[in-house]
């Protein structure tokens, strides 16, 4: 049998591997077809999810998740051969983000959305981009230490969030008799605590930290040491589009591998950020570092729970 020469072998290998764009193109993607034909991608964003996805003082959409999605959009431009691709921004809330994605109003959601098994029945998620826990914020003067202190009190959480669901489950399980109010967004919920219309706001700890850091008097507030669950954040996409998910995951994997993800993290969690140039001073947790080393789109909190309990920046205690 004749041995192929080196040039032939190289050509064969390149033909098998192809470019990243060629690889993505091999998988059918309705989302990419839609974007290619329209020349537009519509990105769903949040208005107040600091530091993930929010409006700065010039009303520009900024944040950690927005920067990660910008990398994805650069890859989409290459794959679709549309360097002129127009990016439209569509504000979403916790309650509207999944319906707007499912009905095609937005093509990708870049906010602070938790990947859950229940949500996976409706949408798809990228590899995990952040890990948080579900805590509460209260005024220090209220003297509220833990969830048991909320018996008979009025509490608030944002509509359509896992925190609201967990809060209702806790209320029923421990018969706390709480009056639970669903707010339209995080800003409204935090305002209810600030104006004493609610004793606490239950939400992901990092979002609470962002709201407190940007409050008029941040020293007024305290974030609980107890938490309800571990929450893996991810970029959200439509279901049944493996080609598009492959592109998003590959873009994130390259960011993990190259160190760009860690640089982006430091920009938003360890540096002054708009609108008030406050530094959240939140180093990357050991649990998230493990995700960077071994990307996963696991929705089960148990996949992260041990690492989070061992490495969270505050002595958090799960009551789940």
Buried (B, 14 or more C-beta within 10 A) or exposed (E): EEEEEEEEEEEEEEEEEEEBBEBBBEBEBEBBBBBBEEEEBBBBBBBBBBBBBBBBEEEEBBBBBBBBBBBBBEBBBBBBEBEEBEBEBBBBBBBBBBEBBEEEEBBBBBBBBBBBEEBEEEBBBBBBBBBBBBBBBBBEEBEBEEBEBBEEBBBBBBBBBBBBBBBBEBBEEBEBEBEBBBBBBBBBBBBBBBEEEBBBBBBBBBBBBBBBBBBEEEEBBBBBEBBBBBBBBBBBBBBEBEBBBBBBBBBBBBBBEEEBBBEBBEBBBBEEBBEEEBEBEBBBBEBBBBBBEEBBBBBEBEBBBEBBBEBBEEEBEBEB
